[in-house]
């Protein structure tokens, strides 16, 4: 638990963020951070981030899932994990041993398959309601994660501190809220890649004002579900404003916006010297045919490809799927759409 002077010193050391460029005076070029080699990536969605493993209609993950993902040509798997409901509700916020063991098992299986792994905190619900009031709890959980994965290779295991800040968790408190978690990680992982996304669910526009600590091993991320009225049409969890079914893609407006969004990434890289990656992208499958979903992924991938960013698809199976559990096959056209060979 960090309070008063100790907490203030820690926060002060982590809050340095990039200053805006001033047109009236030249500024030195931004120091370039090597991009995180995410490559072609897929999220292990609806697996470890529901209330309980696989409880949102998914299934428990098995080692053969990672073997299949690697064989399809993916470089990286992002593993979303819900932690807050697997810990004590008060200090010292101990993570259930069985849950930590399970998460470690899944990470080990992914690494053994030859994949890079992004391990995150996902749906840490209290942090979005009361960011600063939850910071010590969140940091205590990351202390335990950092201890459990001490000694793992920096090159292939990366930590993402919190998924999609939103509601009360925004850029005004982002760095202070994440300071305990980052300090916990850096205590035993001084050089491991740490990933931070911005406010408003880490949408692409969050990059414009995303504050980052002065740390060469921090990597920015953003999520891309644009246009939302297309990708989330008929999605019940967006109630009460559920996008109506029937939206097509791309319209002329969509094409224009996509081009503008690509320029936002180019500008961000030029301004900061850091290359973000797309941590999530997808289109809901309930009302969008597979061929149309494939066309969406292909269009977005081809647009962003010249920027060199990595892209993580949402998701492996269940909602927004690439792999069909019922048929035991990759959905037709989906792999080709993201630049991978089709699987028989």
N, C-alpha and C positions, 0 to 999 in steps of 0.2 A: 504494500500500500504506500503510495507516494503522496505526501501532503506538504503544504506550506513551502518552505524554502527548497526542500529536495525536489518536490514536484515542479516548482517554478524554474529551478536551474535546468532540469531535464527538458522542460518545455521550451525554454529559451534557446537551448542548444539545437532544437529540432525545428523551430518555426521559420527559419530563413527561407524565403520564397523568392522566385524570380520577380524582378522589378520590371514594369513596363518600359518599353523603349521610348525615348523622347526624340521627336522629330527634329527639335532645334539643336541637338548636339549628338555627334556620332557616338555610338556605344560599341564596345568590343564585341566581336563575334561570340555567340554562345558556345560554351564548351560542349563538345560533342560526346554524348554517351552512346556507347555501342548498343544497337537495338537488341532487345531480348530475342533470342532465336526461336520464337514461337512457331513460325512456319504455318503449316496447315494443322489446325487444332480442333478438337471436339470436346464439348462439355458432357460430363457424366451426369446429365440432368435427371431430376426426380429420383434420385437414388439415396444420397446421404444428407440432402438438405431438407427433405420433408420432416414432419414431426418424428417419424421413425423410418428406418431404412425401407425404401420402396413403397411407403404407405400411400403415395399419390397415384396408385395404379401402375407403378413400376415394378421392379423386381430387384432382389439383392444382386449386387455385382459379383461376378466370378472372374477368376484369373483368365479364363478363355475370352472374356469380353475384351480385355486389353490385348491379347494375342490377335484377335480379330481386327481391332482398331489399328494396330501396328501393321498388320498384313495389308490393310486397305491403303496404306500410304501416309497415315497421319504421323505427324512429328511429336505432337503434344496433346496431353489430355488435361483438361481443367476439372478439378474435383471439388464441387461445392459441398460444404459441410455445415450443418447446423450444430452449434455448440451450446447456446445459452440454456437450452432445456436439458442438457446433459451435465449440468454443473450444480453445485450447491448455490442456493439463491443469496448467500451472504458470504463474507470473507471466511476462509480463503478461496472460495469459489472453485473448489476442487472438481476437476472433470472426472466423470465416471471412468474407472479403470477399464471396464469392458468396452466402452465407447472409444477411448483412446487407442486401445489395442486393435479394435476393428478398423479405425481410420488408418493406423500404421500398416495393418495387413493390406488394405486396399492400395495404399501408396507403394508399398513394397512390390505388389503384383504388377502395378503399372510400370514401375522402374525396371523390374525384371524383364518386362516385355520390350524394353528398349525405348520407352517413351519419356519425354520430358513431362514433368508434373507441376501443375499450378495447384497448390493447396490453399483454400481460402476459408474465411469465415463468411457464412451465407445465412441470411435471415436471423441475424442476432437482433431480434425484434426490439428489445428495450433501448438499443442505442439510437434508434431513429426517433423515439419518443423523447428521450432525455439523454442527449449525447454526452454532455460533460458529467452528468450523474452516473453514467454507465461506464465511463472511460476506465476506471480502476478495475472493474469486473472484467471488461474486455481485455485489458492489459494482463490481468492475472491468467486468463485463459491462454493468451499468447505466450506467456511465460512457460506454461506447461507444454504447449505445442513445441516451442523452441527447444525445450529440454529434451523432449521425446525424440526430436529429429536432429539432435546434435550429431555431427560427424557425417551426415548425409552429404553427397556431392553437391557443391554449389552449382555446378554446370547443368544439373538436370532436375533439381527440386527448387521451386520458387514459391514464395509466400505472398498471398494477397490478403491484406489486413481486414478489409470489409467490403462486401459486395454492395454496390448501388446505394450510396448514401442518399437519403431522401427525407421528406417531411421536415423535422426540426434539425436534422443532421445535414448541414450545408457548408459552404465554403467559409462562412464566418466563424465556424468552430471546428472545421475538419481537422486541422493540424493539432490543435490542442486535444481534441478527442482521441486522435490516433497516437499521440505522443507516448502514453504508457505502453501500448502494444509495440510500437517501433523500438522503444528503449529495451523492452523485453527481448525482442528478436536480436537487436544489435549486441546485447550482452554476451550472447553465445554464437551469433552468426554475423560477424562484422561485415562480411562481404557478400552475403547471399542476396540475390535479387529479391526486392520487395516491391509489390505492385500496389498502386493507389489509383482509385477512380474518383470522379467528382460528383457533385451534387446533382439533384434532379434525375436520379436513377442512372447516373454516369452517361447521359446522352452526349452526343458529339459536341453540342454547344457548351458543355461544362468545361471543355479543354481551354476555352478562351480565358477563363479566370481561375483555372485549377492551381491552387497553391501547393508547392511541393517542398519538402525539407531539402536542405543543402546536403545532399548525399548522392554520390556518384552511382550508387547501386539501387536507386529508386527508379521505377519504370511506370509511366502513366498508362492508363487504359481507358477505353470508352466502349459503350454498347450501342448497337445499331439495329433498331427495329423500325426503320423509316421506310415508307410512310406507315405510321402506326395504324391508321385506319385500314390499311391493307393487311399488315402482318398480324394484327390482333382482331380481325373481324370475327364476331361471334364468340369472343373469349369471355366466358362467364365471370372470371376472376377480376375483370376490369369494371364490373358493375359499380355504380349505376350507369356509367357512360359506356356501355358496350358498343364498340364500333359495329355498324350494321353490316350484314352479309351482302356480298355482291360487288365489292370494290375490286377493280382490276388494276393491273400494274404492267408496264409503266405508262402513266399518262404523260403528256408533254410537260406538265408541272413537275412530275416525279423526276423526269430526266434532267430538267434544269436544276432541281434541288440536289440531285445526286452529284452533278458536276460541281456545284457550289460546296458540297460537303467534302469532296476530294480536295478542293483548294484549301479548306479549313485545315486539313491534315498537313498539306504542304507548308502552309504558313506556320503552323505550330512547330513543325520540325525546324524550319528556318529560324524561328524566333527563340526556341529553347535549346536546340541541340539534342533534344530527346525525341525518339520515335515511339509514339504510342502504339498499342495494338488493340484490335477489336476483340474484346473479351466475350462478347455474345452477339450473335446475329441469327435470325430465324424467322419463319413464317408459320403460323398455326395451321395444323393440318386438318382440323375438323371440317372446314368449309373451303379450303383451297386444295385443288387437285395436286397430286404429286408432280405432274409435269409443270404446273404453274409455279409450284414451290421451287423446283429445280431451275426454272427460268429466272426467278427472283434472285436466287443465290448466284447464278452465273452472271447476271447483270451487275450485281453489287461487287462481286469478286473482280470482274474485269475492270470495273471503274476504279477500284482502289489499288489494283495490282501495281501500277506505276509508282506508287508511293513506297512500296516495299514493306508495308505493314503485315504482321501476322494476323490471322483471323481464326477465331474459335466459334465453331458452329453450335447452335443450340437446336437439337441435342442428339445424343447417341440413340436413345430409344425412348419410348413413351410419347409425351407431347412433343411436337416439332421434330419427329424422329427422322433419322437417316437409316437406322437399322430396324427392320420389321420383326418383332419377336414371334409373331404368328407364323410367318412364312420361313423364318430363319434366314432371311436374305436382306442385303442392302436394297433399299427402295430404288426402283429403276430411275436412272438419270441423275440421282442426287450426288453421287461421287464425281461423276464427270463434270457436273456443274461447278464443283469447287477445284477442278484441275487434277483430280485423281482418276486412275483407270477404273472403268467399270469392273465389278466383280461378278463372276458367273455364279 
